[in-house]
Amino acid sequence: MKQKITDYLDEIYGGTFTATHLQKLVTRLESAKRLITQRRKNTGMKVMSC
C-alpha cells in the first residue's frame, strides 16, 4: 500500500515530494487509522433498528 501511495505522489508532485514529507504523511495516516478504529466507550444507549 505504501508503495502505491509513493507512486501516486511521484506522479502528482514529481520529485518535490521528499522522503520527509512521505514519512510525515504516513505518520498522520497511522494516527488517523488508530482514531477511526479505536473502540468507543459504551454509553449505555441502544441503537434501534428498523
N, C-alpha and C positions, 0 to 999 in steps of 0.2 A: 504494500500500500504506500509506504513511504517513497518508494522508487517512482510510482505513478505520479504522486504529488510533485516530486522533484522534476520529473519530465514535463509536467504541465507548467510549472513555474519557469522552467528554462524556455519553454515555447513562448510564454507570455512576456516575460521580463528579459529574456536573453541572458547575458552574463551579469546583469546588475543585481540579481537576487543572490546574495552571498550565503555561504555556509552558516554564518552567524544569524542571518535572517531566517534561514530554514530551521535552525535549532530553536530559535525563539517561537516560531510558528508551531513547531512540534510540541514544545512545552505548553503552549496555550491550548492546543487541541487536546492534549492529555489531561490537562486540568479541567477543561470543559467536559470531557468524557466522564471524568470522575464525578463531577457535579450532576450530570444528567443521569448517570446510572446509580447515584447514591440512593440508598433506601430511605424513604420518607418515614418520619415518625408517625405512628398510628395515632390519629386524632380522635378515634372513637366514633367517627361519623361513618355511616354506611352509605354506600352508593346504591341508588335504586336502579334497577334495570327495567327496561320496557318490554 
